[in-house]
Amino acid sequence: MTPQPDPQAGAAVKAADRSHVFHSWSAQELIDPLAVAGAEGSYFWDYEGKRYLDLASGLVYTNIGYQHPKVVAAIQEQAARITTFAPAFAVEARSEAARLIAERTPGDLDKIFFTNGGADAVEHAVRMARLHTGRPKVLSAYRSYHGGTQQAINLTGDPRRWASDSGTAGAVHFWAPFLYRSRFYAETEEQECARALEHLETTIAFEGPGTVAAIILETIPGTAGIMMPPPGYLAGVREICDKYGIVFVLDEVMAGFGRTGTWFAADLYDVVPDLMTFAKGVNSGYVPLGGVAICAEIAATFAERPYPGGLTYSGHPLACAAAVATIEVMEEEGIVEHAARLGAEVVEPALRELAERHPSVGDVRGTGMFWALELVRNRETREPLVPYNATGQAATPMSAFAASAKAHGVWPFVNMNRTHVVPPCNVSEAELKEGLAALDTALSVADEYTE
């Protein structure tokens, strides 16, 4: 679709937004939201007619891009048939979505509890783990994000937690492995893995193994910087959980459904959790949907004992119809395989080449359509480009980088000292190369702040 400029309409949309919409994670008077006129495939555009290649995939959820005709048609067809129905009933779209998801989850994660998004999926996974074990505490990593609801934000390991941290949520944080900024003075991936596992087990020992219900990890941490766990780490966590009777929860809200070039990031590590949360890519965000995939043992806990939780819109027919169509599209069009190939053959070589040319790039990491560049002031010292949790003037280098990217027609996903490269999983090679070229130009702006 060719964008048609309509500045007057854009001004009206912007005025209504600024008068009435309260935006998340924002100081309301300090933001200037872009008025979006339309979107298709890997692009969206404003009312001035300017197009942007979406290197953020919305919020890392448009895994099949915007407005895929088969998914749009599935939503329309479901709306004409049954627009909505209560979750206590068996509905075809809900049943089929659960079946298709269960076919792709690892191991015996064959029962699906539907939620409206990723944060409430985490809430319910934690509730299930506590009820299953009878224990109160949940361990989660620093450098993590699990959602904005009360339990999920307390489990989160970045500064967004601070304002809502009650100190009574039973959340205990630990350091997960990240060799580039190791907390364990490690020099190799093997050392980082071994020392991180030792640290985790020591944390459990000091907290009291009999008090710990669950360990929750993002299989590959997303917002915090796409930090690939070293070989053996997730398997080691699985062993620790088995040793102490702790429920192992993997958060695949961001990494799942093709983002890593596999159906789930857990597939890369040959590990099976007890509970797995998902959302976002399950239906490319077309209608809100999330869920928890549950192993047989935990499902059996609630075979004759009611599970005390539910949501009015759990397994909403429109959302489930979109999930069915999305999974079918991903199969028919080979989108998971496409993401794996482009990640290995296009993204990784291009990003490593950028790193060689730009002194602001300290590290490159990722897989599939799930990549991050760590930006620094000094490669030798690894001093971050901006201070941790920088705002205002202190965040200027990252703000300047993001502004340059947008000026050159790509919409970046930036967080602290990182820019993510997370386009739709079915982005074309030509579109991807266009975005990487714009990123190359924008990094020149970041280079100006290096030493």
SVG drawing of the C-alpha trace seen along z (x, -y; Angstrom):
<svg xmlns="http://www.w3.org/2000/svg" viewBox="-22 -20 63 56">
<polyline fill="none" stroke="black" stroke-width="0.4" points="0.0,0.0 1.3,-3.5 0.9,-5.9 -1.3,-8.9 -0.4,-12.1 -3.2,-13.6 -1.6,-16.0 -5.0,-17.3 -6.2,-13.9 -2.9,-13.3 -3.2,-16.5 -6.6,-15.5 -5.4,-12.1 -2.5,-13.7 -4.6,-16.3 -7.1,-13.6 -4.2,-11.5 -2.5,-14.3 -5.8,-15.4 -7.0,-12.0 -4.6,-9.0 -2.5,-8.2 0.6,-6.4 2.5,-3.6 6.0,-4.0 6.0,-7.7 6.0,-11.2 2.9,-12.4 4.0,-15.9 7.5,-14.9 6.4,-12.5 5.5,-13.2 3.9,-10.1 4.0,-9.5 0.5,-9.5 0.4,-6.3 -1.8,-6.2 -1.3,-2.6 0.9,0.5 1.5,3.4 4.1,6.2 7.3,4.9 6.4,1.2 4.2,-1.4 3.7,-5.1 2.7,-8.4 0.2,-11.0 2.9,-12.8 3.4,-9.8 6.8,-8.8 7.4,-5.1 9.4,-3.3 10.8,0.2 9.8,1.6 13.0,3.0 11.1,3.3 8.2,5.5 5.8,3.3 6.9,4.4 8.6,7.6 5.3,9.2 4.5,8.7 6.3,11.9 4.4,12.2 4.3,8.5 1.3,6.1 -2.0,6.9 -1.3,10.4 -4.4,11.1 -5.0,14.7 -5.0,13.7 -7.2,10.6 -9.6,12.9 -9.6,15.4 -10.5,12.7 -13.3,11.5 -14.7,15.0 -14.6,15.7 -16.4,12.4 -19.2,13.4 -19.5,16.8 -19.0,16.3 -17.6,13.0 -17.1,13.9 -17.9,16.7 -17.2,17.4 -14.1,19.4 -15.9,22.2 -17.2,23.5 -15.5,25.6 -15.2,23.4 -13.6,24.5 -11.2,21.7 -10.0,22.0 -9.6,25.8 -7.8,25.6 -5.4,22.9 -4.6,25.0 -4.0,28.1 -1.7,26.3 0.3,24.6 0.7,27.9 2.0,29.6 4.9,27.2 5.8,26.8 8.6,29.0 8.2,32.2 4.8,32.8 3.7,29.1 0.4,30.2 -2.2,28.3 -2.7,24.6 -4.2,22.0 -5.0,18.9 -4.5,15.3 -4.8,11.9 -1.1,11.3 2.4,12.1 2.3,10.4 -0.8,12.2 0.7,15.4 3.6,14.9 1.1,14.1 -0.7,17.4 2.5,19.5 3.7,18.3 0.4,19.0 0.4,22.5 3.9,23.1 3.1,21.9 0.0,24.0 1.8,27.0 4.7,26.8 3.1,25.1 6.1,22.7 6.1,18.9 9.3,17.7 10.1,17.2 13.7,16.6 14.3,14.5 17.2,12.8 18.5,9.3 18.6,8.1 15.1,9.4 11.6,8.3 8.5,10.3 5.7,7.8 3.9,4.8 1.4,6.4 2.1,6.7 3.8,10.1 5.4,9.8 7.0,6.4 8.3,7.6 10.0,10.5 11.4,8.1 15.1,7.3 15.4,3.9 14.7,0.4 11.0,0.5 10.5,2.6 11.7,0.1 8.6,-2.1 6.3,0.9 8.6,3.1 6.7,4.0 9.4,6.1 6.7,8.5 6.0,10.3 8.3,13.3 10.6,12.3 14.3,13.0 16.8,11.9 20.0,13.5 22.6,12.9 22.2,15.0 25.2,15.4 26.3,12.6 29.9,12.9 30.3,9.4 29.4,7.9 30.2,10.8 29.4,10.6 31.6,13.7 35.0,12.4 34.7,15.1 36.9,15.1 35.2,17.9 31.7,19.1 32.5,22.2 33.6,20.3 30.6,18.0 28.2,20.9 29.8,22.8 30.0,19.8 26.5,18.6 25.1,22.1 27.1,22.1 25.8,18.7 22.2,19.8 22.5,22.9 24.1,20.9 21.3,18.4 18.8,21.2 20.7,22.6 20.7,19.3 17.0,18.6 16.1,22.1 15.3,24.7 12.0,25.6 10.8,22.0 11.4,21.7 8.4,22.5 9.9,21.6 12.8,20.2 11.6,18.1 14.0,17.2 13.5,15.6 14.9,18.4 16.8,15.6 16.4,12.3 14.8,9.8 14.3,6.2 17.4,6.5 19.6,7.2 19.2,10.6 21.8,12.3 22.2,15.8 22.7,18.2 26.0,20.1 25.9,23.8 24.8,25.9 23.3,23.2 19.6,23.9 20.3,27.6 22.1,26.8 19.1,24.8 16.9,27.7 19.0,30.1 19.0,27.7 15.2,27.4 14.9,31.2 17.3,31.5 15.3,29.3 11.7,29.9 11.5,26.4 9.2,25.6 11.2,24.4 9.4,21.7 10.6,20.4 9.3,17.0 9.0,17.2 6.7,14.2 9.2,12.4 11.4,15.3 8.6,17.7 6.9,18.4 9.7,18.2 11.6,15.2 14.8,17.2 14.5,19.2 12.8,22.1 9.3,22.4 10.6,21.7 14.0,20.6 14.0,23.7 14.4,25.8 17.8,24.3 18.9,25.6 17.1,29.0 15.5,28.1 12.0,28.7 10.6,26.5 7.6,27.3 5.7,24.2 6.2,22.0 4.6,18.6 3.9,17.2 2.1,14.2 3.1,11.7 4.1,13.8 1.4,16.5 -0.9,14.4 1.4,11.6 -0.3,9.3 -3.4,9.0 -5.7,9.6 -4.5,9.7 -3.6,13.3 -1.1,15.1 -0.9,18.3 0.8,20.8 1.8,24.2 1.6,26.7 3.4,30.0 1.5,33.2 2.6,33.3 1.4,29.7 -1.7,30.2 -2.5,33.3 -2.4,31.1 -5.6,29.5 -7.2,32.6 -9.6,32.9 -8.7,29.6 -10.0,26.4 -7.4,24.0 -8.3,20.7 -7.8,18.3 -9.3,17.2 -10.0,14.3 -13.2,13.1 -11.5,13.1 -9.4,16.2 -9.1,17.9 -11.2,15.2 -12.5,16.6 -11.2,13.7 -7.7,14.0 -7.6,17.8 -8.8,17.6 -5.9,15.2 -3.5,17.7 -4.7,20.6 -4.3,18.6 -0.9,17.2 0.5,20.7 -0.9,22.0 0.7,19.1 4.0,19.7 3.9,23.3 2.7,22.7 5.2,19.9 8.2,21.5 8.5,18.3 10.4,20.0 13.0,21.5 13.2,18.1 14.0,16.3 16.8,18.9 18.3,18.5 18.2,14.7 19.6,14.5 22.6,16.8 23.2,15.6 22.3,11.9 21.9,10.4 24.8,11.9 27.5,11.2 26.1,7.7 26.1,6.8 29.6,8.2 30.8,6.1 29.1,3.0 30.9,3.8 34.3,3.7 33.6,0.3 31.8,-1.5 33.7,-2.0 30.4,-2.5 29.5,1.2 30.9,3.2 29.1,6.5 26.9,8.3 24.6,11.2 21.5,13.0 19.9,15.6 17.2,15.8 15.4,12.4 16.4,11.6 19.6,9.5 21.1,6.7 24.0,4.4 25.6,3.2 26.7,-0.4 29.7,-1.7 31.8,-4.8 35.0,-2.8 35.5,0.7 38.5,1.4 36.9,0.5 33.3,1.4 32.0,-1.8 28.3,-2.0 27.4,-4.7 25.0,-6.2 24.8,-5.5 22.6,-2.7 18.9,-3.9 20.0,-7.2 17.3,-9.9 17.3,-13.5 20.6,-14.9 22.5,-11.8 20.6,-9.8 21.5,-12.1 23.8,-9.7 21.1,-7.0 18.4,-9.6 20.6,-11.0 21.2,-7.5 17.4,-6.7 16.6,-10.0 19.0,-9.4 17.6,-5.9 14.1,-7.3 15.3,-10.1 16.6,-7.4 13.4,-5.4 13.8,-2.7 12.1,-2.5 14.5,-1.1 14.0,0.7 16.4,-1.0 16.7,-0.3 19.5,-1.8 22.7,-1.0 21.3,1.4 19.6,1.3 17.7,4.4 17.4,5.7 14.0,7.5 12.1,7.1 9.1,9.3 10.3,12.9 9.1,12.8 10.9,9.7 12.4,9.9 16.1,10.0 16.0,6.7 14.0,5.0 16.4,6.3 19.4,5.0 17.7,1.6 17.2,1.5 20.8,2.6 22.1,-0.2 20.1,-2.8 21.4,-1.3 24.9,-1.7 24.3,-5.4 22.7,-5.9 25.7,-4.3 27.9,-7.0 26.0,-9.4 26.7,-7.1 30.3,-7.0 30.6,-10.7 30.2,-10.0 33.0,-7.5 36.4,-8.0"/>
</svg>
